[in-house]
Amino acid sequence: MSDDDFLIAPGAYARTKDDKVIQITHLLDMSRVVGRSLENGHPEIFEVASLQPTEQRKGLPGVASINDKSWQRAKEMYAVIQPLLEMPNRSRKDIEEAAEKIGRNPATVYRWIGRYLRSMAVASLVRSAPDGGADGSRLDPRVEGILRDVIYGEGLTLQRHRPARLFREVHRRCKALGVKTPHINTVRNRMEAIPLALSEKRRRGDKAGSAYDPLPGIYSEAKWPLQVVQIDHTPLDVIIVDDDTRKPIGRAFLTVAIDVYSRVVVGHFISLDHPGDHSVGLCLVDAILPKERKLAKYKISTRCPVYGKPSVVHADNAGEFRGDMLKRAAENRVIDLQWRPVKKPHYGAHIERLCGTLNHALKQVPGATFSNPAERGAYDAEQHAAMTFDEVSEWIAVRVYSIYHVAVHSGIGTTPMHRYEQGFLGDGDKPGRGMPPRVVDERRLRIEFLPYELRTVQNYGIEIDKVTYYADTLRPWINAQDPDEPSKRRKFFVYRDPRDISVVFFYDPEMREYYDIPYADSKRKAISLWDLRAARKYLAEANAGEIDEEALFAAHDRLLEIERSAVEKTKKVRRDHQRRKTREKSKQDYPIPTKGYRAVHGDQHPTVGADRSAFSELGDVIPDAYDVDD
């Protein structure tokens, strides 16, 4: 299953828990709909959380594996169709006008829209290469030269020659050289792959091409839910105690995202570690996904139908928000990740007020640190500290979902939850925008927001930070050649969850899927990336010489022994001990379901280069009135 989105709207079809297909007829609220059974036509009320799409769709290329040129081209294609996607009553004339602006046939624009709507991800606009990658090539170099000369020499002129005219010229030159002529679709595809800015400037002049020049982001108040989300982090003003000794270990960090339109908290993540790109990624994932699991964990009965992709995210200018992983993952989900300008406090005013509100409320709990020494007075926060990490996490969740969301907000004159639902469902005076799509493939979403490494596949598997991983699913890629540079080994994208590095997620470019690759030595204990770094530091300080996998895991075990004997002695050790426990619990709260070839395809993996027709792209959505000769 790809990272498709599932749209809940009147007229849409869905599959119920008992595998029946219904058509949605009415939206009762953000949590319930009325659906008509296709079997007997009887209407019935369904919980939105219980519905699934009626079909599984083809997987997309791994977002990190797409080269920069192909990714830029996909973003330009999305920029063309985005205004059309937002039109409630899009007409053929609208398509024709958009096609005319970019010098394309309307059929091309219809294809782009069709490809995007099947997966609701920009990656769907990247054309596949023969080897399963993105926009690759296996043509004779002489043919490549002819294509480049003809397309860039004759195709990008004010005469604006059509592909059929250019194909005839390509055929003439190939025949003269005695090489095989490529298919006419290759000419079309190469023309589509040209950046729109260059194409327009060469074919229409600089003024036309300037429409694709980047413009600085402009901040404004949001006009509907999820249009603008602000995200930031803050240390919580309360001292936490460890689970075992109930002795103080310090403060936790909260990463939180707020919807500017409604002031609803769309996502949050708490950790004992300083915030980084991983905590920001988890917060964004939490914002996108439904909240049923989180509400059930804390036994919260208050409704919270909050989910969906934000259009724009305003983030702090700090380095932890600027990772390549975050940028590419956000772009693929059509999330415009913007950095708040330095010394422009109004850009993050809502999130900062929220953080202040939560910390102010924490003053009532034991162990509160208060905001300054004068306010704290003689109060000893560590002496009075009594709440564990789990208890503080539950306190934050209850405060947000059961109190803050349903209390009247002075800035909007109503409750955040009421304004949020009103923005989507409308009221008597103003129509709503309709419910946001729900992400179907939660696993893929979580993986895409993880840090990744580029690694070759050796006979023994994959090695990252001296730790070896292996599974039979790697066999087809052992010592694989780089398709662009055959003298080099091919590198693959390997994602890793820092909270548990006992398994990594290998992106298979043939299958367009992420697969679990465990430790090569199954007897190894599951540890975090922080545990691994601590073991490496311990060995370096001990001048242990060359560090290998065996030494790293032995050092980790030794550190655990030291920690167990010292856990009641110092705050730092107690905090490290609690960190390990909270990471393990966090992995349970934000799980990544396992996937392997055996579970999906049986024991046999399709060989590299085999016929992949079963996985080919779905047909393009093109009205009969248009041909495809553009």
C-alpha positions as CSV (number, residue, x, y, z in Angstrom):
1,M,0.0,0.0,0.0
2,S,1.3,3.4,-0.9
3,D,1.2,6.5,1.3
4,D,-2.2,7.3,-0.1
5,D,-4.7,9.6,1.6
6,F,-8.3,8.7,2.2
7,L,-10.8,11.5,1.6
8,I,-14.0,11.5,3.7
9,A,-16.6,13.5,1.8
10,P,-20.2,13.1,0.5
11,G,-20.2,10.9,-2.6
12,A,-16.9,9.1,-1.7
13,Y,-16.8,5.3,-1.3
14,A,-15.3,3.5,1.7
15,R,-14.9,0.0,3.1
16,T,-16.2,-0.8,6.6
17,K,-14.7,-3.1,9.2
18,D,-16.9,-6.0,8.1
19,D,-15.6,-5.5,4.5
20,K,-18.7,-3.9,3.1
21,V,-18.6,-1.0,0.6
22,I,-20.6,2.1,1.4
23,Q,-21.1,5.5,-0.2
24,I,-20.9,8.4,2.2
25,T,-24.0,10.6,1.9
26,H,-23.7,13.0,4.9
27,L,-21.1,14.3,7.4
28,L,-22.6,14.4,10.9
29,D,-19.5,15.8,12.5
30,M,-15.7,15.3,12.3
31,S,-16.1,11.9,13.8
32,R,-19.2,10.4,12.2
33,V,-20.7,10.1,8.8
34,V,-23.9,8.6,7.2
35,G,-23.2,6.0,4.6
36,R,-25.4,4.1,2.2
37,S,-24.7,0.3,1.8
38,L,-24.2,-0.7,-1.9
39,E,-25.7,-4.0,-1.1
40,N,-29.1,-3.0,0.2
41,G,-29.1,0.8,0.1
42,H,-29.8,1.2,3.8
43,P,-28.3,4.3,5.5
44,E,-26.2,3.8,8.6
45,I,-24.0,5.9,10.9
46,F,-20.3,5.0,10.8
47,E,-17.3,6.2,12.9
48,V,-14.8,7.8,10.6
49,A,-12.0,5.9,12.3
50,S,-13.5,2.6,11.3
51,L,-13.5,3.3,7.5
52,Q,-10.8,2.4,5.0
53,P,-10.4,3.1,1.2
54,T,-12.0,0.7,-1.1
55,E,-8.8,-0.3,-2.9
56,Q,-5.1,-0.5,-2.4
57,R,-3.0,1.7,-4.7
58,K,0.5,1.4,-6.2
59,G,3.4,2.4,-4.1
60,L,5.4,5.6,-4.7
61,P,9.1,6.0,-5.0
62,G,10.9,6.6,-1.7
63,V,10.9,10.3,-1.2
64,A,14.5,10.5,-0.2
65,S,15.6,8.4,-3.2
66,I,14.4,10.9,-5.8
67,N,17.3,12.9,-7.3
68,D,17.1,16.7,-6.9
69,K,16.4,17.4,-10.6
70,S,13.5,15.0,-10.6
71,W,12.2,16.3,-7.3
72,Q,12.3,20.0,-8.5
73,R,10.5,19.0,-11.7
74,A,7.8,17.2,-9.6
75,K,7.3,20.3,-7.4
76,E,7.0,22.5,-10.5
77,M,4.3,20.1,-11.9
78,Y,2.4,20.3,-8.6
79,A,2.6,24.1,-8.7
80,V,0.7,24.0,-12.0
81,I,-2.1,21.7,-10.8
82,Q,-2.4,23.1,-7.2
83,P,-4.8,25.9,-8.2
84,L,-6.9,23.4,-10.2
85,L,-7.1,21.0,-7.2
86,E,-8.4,23.8,-5.0
87,M,-11.3,24.6,-7.5
88,P,-14.6,23.1,-6.2
89,N,-16.1,23.0,-9.7
90,R,-13.1,22.6,-12.0
91,S,-14.1,22.8,-15.7
92,R,-12.4,21.7,-18.9
93,K,-11.8,25.4,-19.7
94,D,-9.8,25.7,-16.4
95,I,-7.6,22.8,-17.5
96,E,-7.2,24.3,-21.0
97,E,-6.2,27.6,-19.6
98,A,-3.6,26.1,-17.3
99,A,-2.2,24.0,-20.1
100,E,-1.9,27.0,-22.4
101,K,0.1,28.9,-19.7
102,I,2.8,26.2,-19.7
103,G,2.7,25.4,-23.4
104,R,1.3,21.8,-22.8
105,N,-1.6,19.9,-24.1
106,P,-4.6,19.7,-21.7
107,A,-4.2,15.9,-21.6
108,T,-0.8,16.4,-19.9
109,V,-2.4,18.5,-17.1
110,Y,-5.2,15.8,-16.8
111,R,-2.5,13.2,-16.4
112,W,-0.7,15.1,-13.7
113,I,-3.9,15.6,-11.8
114,G,-4.8,11.9,-12.1
115,R,-1.4,10.8,-10.9
116,Y,-1.5,13.1,-7.9
117,L,-5.0,12.3,-6.8
118,R,-4.2,8.6,-6.7
119,S,-1.7,9.1,-3.9
120,M,-2.0,12.8,-2.7
121,A,1.8,13.0,-2.7
122,V,4.2,15.0,-4.8
123,A,6.3,11.9,-5.3
124,S,3.5,10.5,-7.6
125,L,4.5,13.1,-10.2
126,V,8.0,11.6,-10.5
127,R,8.3,9.5,-13.6
128,S,9.7,6.0,-13.0
129,A,12.9,4.8,-14.6
130,P,13.3,1.4,-16.2
131,D,15.3,0.1,-13.2
132,G,12.7,1.3,-10.6
133,G,14.4,4.5,-9.8
134,A,13.4,8.0,-10.8
135,D,14.0,9.5,-14.2
136,G,16.9,7.3,-15.1
137,S,18.1,6.2,-18.5
138,R,19.5,3.2,-20.3
139,L,19.7,4.6,-23.8
140,D,22.7,4.5,-26.0
141,P,24.9,7.6,-25.1
142,R,24.7,8.6,-28.8
143,V,20.9,8.5,-28.7
144,E,21.1,10.6,-25.5
145,G,23.2,13.2,-27.3
146,I,20.7,13.3,-30.2
147,L,17.7,13.7,-27.8
148,R,19.5,16.5,-25.9
149,D,20.5,18.4,-29.1
150,V,17.1,18.2,-30.7
151,I,15.0,18.9,-27.6
152,Y,17.1,21.7,-26.3
153,G,18.1,23.0,-29.7
154,E,14.9,22.9,-31.6
155,G,12.2,22.1,-29.0
156,L,13.0,25.1,-26.8
157,T,12.4,27.8,-29.3
158,L,9.7,30.4,-29.9
159,Q,8.4,28.2,-32.7
160,R,7.3,25.7,-30.0
161,H,7.6,22.5,-32.1
162,R,5.4,19.6,-31.1
163,P,6.8,16.2,-30.0
164,A,5.8,14.6,-33.3
165,R,7.9,17.2,-35.2
166,L,10.9,16.7,-32.9
167,F,10.6,12.9,-33.0
168,R,10.9,12.9,-36.8
169,E,14.2,14.9,-36.4
170,V,15.4,12.4,-33.8
171,H,14.6,9.5,-36.1
172,R,16.4,11.1,-39.0
173,R,19.6,11.6,-37.0
174,C,19.5,8.2,-35.4
175,K,19.1,6.6,-38.8
176,A,22.1,8.5,-40.1
177,L,24.2,7.2,-37.2
178,G,22.9,3.7,-37.5
179,V,21.5,3.6,-34.0
180,K,18.0,2.5,-32.8
181,T,15.4,5.3,-32.7
182,P,13.8,5.7,-29.3
183,H,10.0,5.6,-28.9
184,I,8.1,8.8,-29.4
185,N,7.0,8.7,-25.8
186,T,10.7,9.1,-24.8
187,V,10.7,12.4,-26.6
188,R,7.5,13.4,-24.9
189,N,8.9,12.3,-21.5
190,R,12.1,14.3,-22.0
191,M,10.2,17.4,-22.9
192,E,8.0,17.0,-19.8
193,A,11.2,16.6,-17.7
194,I,12.5,20.0,-18.6
195,P,12.1,22.5,-15.7
196,L,9.1,24.7,-16.4
197,A,11.0,27.8,-15.7
198,L,13.6,27.0,-18.4
199,S,11.0,25.8,-20.8
200,E,8.9,28.9,-20.5
201,K,11.8,31.3,-20.8
202,R,13.1,29.6,-23.9
203,R,9.7,29.1,-25.6
204,R,7.9,32.2,-24.4
205,G,10.5,34.7,-23.2
206,D,11.9,35.7,-19.8
207,K,8.7,37.4,-18.7
208,A,6.7,34.1,-19.0
209,G,9.5,32.2,-17.2
210,S,9.6,34.6,-14.3
211,A,6.3,33.2,-13.1
212,Y,8.3,30.2,-11.7
213,D,10.8,32.3,-9.9
214,P,10.7,31.8,-6.1
215,L,9.1,34.5,-4.0
216,P,9.7,35.1,-0.3
217,G,7.0,33.6,2.0
218,I,4.3,36.0,3.2
219,Y,2.9,35.6,6.6
220,S,-0.8,36.2,7.2
221,E,-3.5,35.0,9.6
222,A,-5.0,31.7,8.6
223,K,-8.5,31.6,7.0
224,W,-9.3,28.0,7.6
225,P,-8.0,25.0,9.7
226,L,-4.7,23.5,8.9
227,Q,-3.8,26.4,6.5
228,V,-1.0,27.5,8.8
229,V,0.5,25.5,11.7
230,Q,3.2,26.8,14.1
231,I,5.6,24.4,15.7
232,D,8.2,25.0,18.5
233,H,9.6,23.4,21.6
234,T,10.0,24.5,25.2
235,P,11.4,23.0,28.4
236,L,8.5,22.2,30.8
237,D,8.6,24.1,34.0
238,V,8.4,21.1,36.3
239,I,11.1,18.8,37.8
240,I,10.4,15.1,37.0
241,V,11.3,12.1,39.2
242,D,12.4,8.7,37.9
243,D,10.0,5.8,38.0
244,D,12.0,3.6,40.4
245,T,13.5,5.8,43.2
246,R,11.1,8.8,42.8
247,K,14.1,11.1,43.0
248,P,14.5,14.2,40.8
249,I,16.1,13.8,37.3
250,G,15.4,17.3,35.7
251,R,13.0,18.7,33.2
252,A,11.4,17.3,30.0
253,F,11.1,19.0,26.6
254,L,7.8,19.6,24.8
255,T,7.6,19.9,21.1
256,V,4.1,21.2,20.1
257,A,2.2,22.3,17.0
258,I,-0.8,24.6,17.0
259,D,-3.3,25.4,14.3
260,V,-3.3,29.2,13.8
261,Y,-6.9,29.4,12.7
262,S,-8.5,27.5,15.6
263,R,-5.7,27.5,18.2
264,V,-6.2,23.7,18.4
265,V,-3.1,21.7,19.4
266,V,-2.7,19.4,16.3
267,G,0.3,17.5,17.6
268,H,2.8,17.2,20.4
269,F,5.7,15.1,21.6
270,I,7.5,15.0,25.0
271,S,11.0,13.8,25.5
272,L,13.9,13.9,28.1
273,D,16.2,14.5,25.2
274,H,17.0,18.0,23.8
275,P,14.7,18.6,20.7
276,G,16.1,17.7,17.3
277,D,14.9,16.8,13.9
278,H,13.6,13.5,15.2
279,S,11.3,15.0,17.8
280,V,10.1,17.6,15.3
281,G,9.3,14.8,12.8
282,L,7.4,12.8,15.5
283,C,5.4,16.0,16.3
284,L,4.5,16.5,12.7
285,V,3.5,12.8,12.3
286,D,1.4,13.1,15.4
287,A,-0.3,16.2,13.9
288,I,-1.1,14.4,10.7
289,L,-2.5,11.2,12.2
290,P,-5.8,10.8,14.0
291,K,-5.7,10.9,17.8
292,E,-7.8,7.9,18.8
293,R,-4.8,5.9,20.0
294,K,-3.5,8.7,22.2
295,L,-6.9,9.4,23.7
296,A,-7.3,5.8,24.5
297,K,-3.9,5.6,26.2
298,Y,-4.7,8.4,28.6
299,K,-8.4,7.3,29.0
300,I,-9.6,10.7,27.7
301,S,-13.3,10.6,26.7
302,T,-13.3,14.2,25.1
303,R,-13.7,14.0,21.3
304,C,-10.6,15.1,19.3
305,P,-11.2,14.7,15.6
306,V,-7.9,16.4,14.8
307,Y,-5.9,15.1,11.9
308,G,-4.7,16.0,8.4
309,K,-1.7,17.6,6.6
310,P,-1.1,21.3,7.3
311,S,-0.6,23.5,4.2
312,V,2.1,25.7,5.8
313,V,4.3,25.0,8.9
314,H,6.1,28.0,10.5
315,A,9.0,26.6,12.4
316,D,11.7,28.2,14.5
317,N,15.0,29.2,12.8
318,A,17.0,26.8,15.0
319,G,19.2,24.1,13.4
320,E,17.0,21.2,14.5
321,F,14.3,22.2,12.2
322,R,16.4,22.4,9.1
323,G,17.3,18.7,8.4
324,D,17.1,17.4,4.8
325,M,14.9,14.6,6.0
326,L,12.3,17.0,7.3
327,K,12.4,19.2,4.2
328,R,12.0,16.4,1.7
329,A,9.4,14.5,3.8
330,A,7.3,17.7,4.2
331,E,7.6,18.6,0.5
332,N,6.3,15.2,-0.5
333,R,3.3,15.6,1.7
334,V,2.7,19.1,0.2
335,I,3.6,20.8,3.4
336,D,5.3,24.2,3.0
337,L,7.9,24.2,5.7
338,Q,8.9,27.8,6.4
339,W,11.4,29.3,8.8
340,R,10.4,32.2,11.0
341,P,12.5,35.2,10.3
342,V,15.0,36.1,13.1
343,K,13.7,38.9,15.4
344,K,10.2,38.7,14.0
345,P,8.3,37.5,17.1
346,H,4.8,37.8,15.7
347,Y,5.5,35.0,13.3
348,G,5.5,32.5,16.2
349,A,3.2,34.4,18.6
350,H,0.5,31.8,18.8
351,I,2.8,28.9,19.6
352,E,4.7,30.9,22.2
353,R,1.5,31.9,24.0
354,L,0.5,28.3,24.0
355,C,3.8,27.2,25.5
356,G,3.4,30.0,28.1
357,T,-0.1,28.9,28.9
358,L,0.9,25.3,29.5
359,N,3.9,26.2,31.6
360,H,1.8,28.6,33.6
361,A,-0.7,25.8,34.4
362,L,2.2,23.6,35.5
363,K,2.8,26.0,38.4
364,Q,0.0,24.2,40.3
365,V,1.8,20.8,40.2
366,P,4.4,19.6,42.7
367,G,8.0,20.3,41.5
368,A,7.1,23.3,39.5
369,T,10.2,25.4,38.7
370,F,8.4,28.7,38.0
371,S,9.6,31.1,35.4
372,N,12.2,33.1,37.4
373,P,13.9,33.1,40.9
374,A,11.8,36.0,42.2
375,E,8.6,34.1,41.4
376,R,10.0,30.8,42.8
377,G,11.1,32.4,46.1
378,A,12.1,29.9,48.7
379,Y,10.3,27.0,47.0
380,D,12.6,24.0,46.4
381,A,11.3,22.4,43.2
382,E,13.5,19.3,43.5
383,Q,12.5,18.7,47.1
384,H,8.8,18.8,46.2
385,A,9.1,17.0,42.8
386,A,6.7,14.0,42.7
387,M,5.6,13.4,39.1
388,T,7.2,10.9,36.8
389,F,7.7,11.3,33.0
390,D,4.5,9.3,32.3
391,E,2.5,11.3,34.8
392,V,3.6,14.6,33.3
393,S,2.8,13.3,29.8
394,E,-0.6,12.4,31.0
395,W,-1.1,15.7,32.7
396,I,-0.2,17.5,29.4
397,A,-2.6,15.4,27.4
398,V,-5.5,15.9,29.7
399,R,-4.8,19.6,30.0
400,V,-4.8,19.9,26.2
401,Y,-7.6,17.6,25.1
402,S,-10.0,17.8,28.0
403,I,-9.5,21.4,29.2
404,Y,-7.7,23.7,26.7
405,H,-9.6,22.5,23.5
406,V,-13.0,22.9,25.1
407,A,-12.5,26.2,27.0
408,V,-13.4,29.6,25.4
409,H,-10.2,31.1,23.9
410,S,-10.1,34.9,24.3
411,G,-8.3,35.4,20.9
412,I,-11.1,33.7,18.8
413,G,-14.2,34.2,21.0
414,T,-15.1,30.5,21.1
415,T,-13.5,27.1,22.0
416,P,-10.6,25.9,19.8
417,M,-12.4,22.6,19.0
418,H,-15.6,24.4,18.0
419,R,-13.8,26.7,15.6
420,Y,-11.8,23.8,14.2
421,E,-14.9,21.8,13.4
422,Q,-16.7,24.8,12.1
423,G,-13.9,25.6,9.7
424,F,-14.3,22.2,8.1
425,L,-18.0,21.5,8.4
426,G,-19.3,25.1,8.1
427,D,-22.2,26.8,9.8
428,G,-25.4,28.6,8.8
429,D,-23.5,31.6,7.4
430,K,-20.3,30.1,6.0
431,P,-19.7,26.9,4.1
432,G,-16.9,24.6,5.4
433,R,-13.9,23.3,3.4
434,G,-14.8,19.6,3.9
435,M,-13.0,17.1,6.1
436,P,-9.3,16.7,5.5
437,P,-8.0,13.4,3.9
438,R,-6.8,10.7,6.4
439,V,-3.5,9.1,5.8
440,V,-3.9,5.4,5.1
441,D,-0.3,4.1,5.2
442,E,0.7,5.2,8.7
443,R,3.9,3.1,8.5
444,R,5.2,4.8,5.4
445,L,4.5,8.2,6.9
446,R,6.4,7.4,10.1
447,I,9.4,6.0,8.2
448,E,9.6,9.0,5.8
449,F,10.1,11.3,8.9
450,L,13.0,9.3,10.2
451,P,16.7,10.1,9.7
452,Y,18.3,8.1,6.9
453,E,21.7,6.9,5.7
454,L,23.0,5.9,2.3
455,R,24.6,2.5,2.4
456,T,25.8,-0.2,0.0
457,V,24.7,-3.9,0.4
458,Q,27.6,-6.2,1.0
459,N,27.7,-10.0,1.3
460,Y,27.3,-9.7,5.0
461,G,24.5,-7.1,4.7
462,I,24.4,-3.4,5.7
463,E,26.7,-1.8,8.2
464,I,25.8,1.5,10.0
465,D,28.0,2.8,12.9
466,K,29.8,-0.6,13.2
467,V,26.5,-2.5,13.6
468,T,25.6,-5.1,10.9
469,Y,22.1,-5.7,9.6
470,Y,20.9,-8.6,7.4
471,A,17.8,-10.2,5.9
472,D,17.2,-12.3,2.9
473,T,15.4,-9.4,1.2
474,L,18.8,-7.8,0.7
475,R,20.1,-10.7,-1.5
476,P,19.1,-9.2,-4.9
477,W,21.1,-6.0,-4.1
478,I,24.4,-7.5,-2.8
479,N,27.3,-5.7,-4.5
480,A,24.8,-4.1,-6.9
481,Q,26.3,-1.7,-9.4
482,D,25.4,2.0,-9.5
483,P,23.2,2.4,-12.6
484,D,24.8,5.8,-13.3
485,E,28.4,4.8,-12.6
486,P,28.8,1.0,-13.1
487,S,32.3,1.1,-11.6
488,K,30.8,2.0,-8.2
489,R,28.6,0.1,-5.9
490,R,25.0,1.3,-5.6
491,K,23.9,3.0,-2.4
492,F,20.5,2.6,-0.9
493,F,18.4,4.6,1.5
494,V,18.3,3.1,4.9
495,Y,16.1,4.7,7.6
496,R,16.7,4.3,11.3
497,D,14.6,5.1,14.3
498,P,17.0,6.5,17.0
499,R,14.8,5.1,19.8
500,D,15.5,1.5,18.6
501,I,18.3,0.6,16.2
502,S,17.7,-3.2,16.4
503,V,16.0,-2.9,13.0
504,V,16.4,-0.5,10.1
505,F,14.1,0.2,7.2
506,F,15.6,-0.6,3.7
507,Y,14.0,1.1,0.7
508,D,13.8,-1.3,-2.2
509,P,13.7,0.7,-5.4
510,E,12.2,-2.3,-7.4
511,M,9.3,-2.8,-5.1
512,R,9.0,0.8,-4.0
513,E,8.6,-0.3,-0.4
514,Y,10.4,-0.1,2.9
515,Y,11.4,-3.5,4.5
516,D,12.6,-4.3,8.0
517,I,16.2,-5.4,8.2
518,P,17.1,-6.6,11.7
519,Y,20.5,-7.1,13.4
520,A,22.6,-9.7,11.6
521,D,23.2,-11.2,15.0
522,S,19.7,-11.9,16.4
523,K,21.1,-12.4,19.9
524,R,21.9,-8.7,20.2
525,K,19.7,-6.6,22.5
526,A,17.6,-3.7,21.2
527,I,19.3,-0.5,22.0
528,S,18.8,3.2,21.1
529,L,21.2,5.4,19.1
530,W,22.0,7.3,22.3
531,D,23.0,4.0,23.9
532,L,25.3,3.2,21.0
533,R,26.9,6.6,21.2
534,A,27.4,6.3,25.0
535,A,29.1,2.9,24.5
536,R,31.4,4.4,21.8
537,K,32.3,7.3,24.1
538,Y,33.0,4.9,27.0
539,L,35.3,2.8,24.9
540,A,37.1,5.9,23.5
541,E,37.7,7.3,27.0
542,A,39.0,3.9,28.1
543,N,41.5,3.8,25.1
544,A,40.0,0.5,24.1
545,G,41.7,0.6,20.7
546,E,39.8,-0.4,17.6
547,I,36.1,-0.4,18.2
548,D,34.0,-3.1,16.6
549,E,30.4,-4.4,17.0
550,E,31.3,-6.9,19.7
551,A,33.1,-4.2,21.8
552,L,30.2,-1.8,21.4
553,F,27.5,-4.2,22.8
554,A,29.8,-5.4,25.5
555,A,30.4,-1.7,26.5
556,H,26.7,-1.1,26.5
557,D,26.1,-4.1,28.9
558,R,28.9,-2.8,31.2
559,L,27.3,0.7,31.3
560,L,24.0,-0.9,32.2
561,E,25.6,-2.7,35.1
562,I,27.2,0.6,36.3
563,E,23.9,2.4,35.9
564,R,22.0,-0.2,37.9
565,S,24.4,0.1,40.8
566,A,24.5,3.9,40.7
567,V,20.9,4.7,39.9
568,E,20.2,6.0,43.4
569,K,23.4,8.0,43.7
570,T,23.4,10.8,41.1
571,K,20.8,12.8,39.2
572,K,22.6,12.3,35.8
573,V,22.6,8.5,36.1
574,R,19.0,8.5,37.2
575,R,18.1,10.7,34.2
576,D,20.0,8.5,31.8
577,H,18.2,5.5,33.2
578,Q,14.8,7.1,32.8
579,R,15.7,8.3,29.3
580,R,16.1,4.7,28.3
581,K,12.8,3.7,29.7
582,T,10.9,6.6,28.1
583,R,12.4,5.9,24.7
584,E,11.2,2.3,24.9
585,K,7.7,3.5,25.9
586,S,7.8,6.2,23.2
587,K,8.5,3.4,20.6
588,Q,5.3,1.7,21.8
589,D,3.3,4.9,21.5
590,Y,4.6,5.7,18.1
591,P,5.1,2.2,16.6
592,I,6.3,1.4,13.1
593,P,4.5,-1.8,12.0
594,T,6.8,-4.4,10.6
595,K,6.9,-5.4,7.0
596,G,9.0,-8.1,5.2
597,Y,8.9,-9.8,1.8
598,R,7.8,-13.0,3.4
599,A,4.6,-11.4,4.8
600,V,3.7,-9.7,1.5
601,H,5.1,-11.8,-1.3
602,G,6.0,-15.2,0.3
603,D,9.5,-16.4,0.4
604,Q,10.5,-15.5,-3.2
605,H,11.8,-12.0,-4.0
606,P,11.4,-10.9,-7.6
607,T,14.8,-10.8,-9.2
608,V,16.3,-7.5,-10.2
609,G,15.4,-6.6,-13.7
610,A,12.5,-9.1,-13.8
611,D,9.2,-8.2,-15.4
612,R,7.4,-5.9,-13.0
613,S,4.2,-5.5,-15.0
614,A,2.2,-6.4,-11.9
615,F,3.6,-3.3,-10.2
616,S,3.2,-0.9,-13.2
617,E,1.7,2.5,-12.8
618,L,-2.1,2.7,-13.1
619,G,-3.4,4.1,-16.3
620,D,-3.6,7.9,-16.8
621,V,-6.9,9.7,-16.4
622,I,-7.3,11.4,-19.7
623,P,-10.7,12.6,-21.1
624,D,-11.6,11.0,-24.5
625,A,-11.8,14.4,-26.1
626,Y,-8.1,14.8,-25.9
627,D,-5.3,13.0,-27.6
628,V,-1.8,12.6,-26.0
629,D,0.3,14.1,-28.7
630,D,1.6,17.1,-26.7
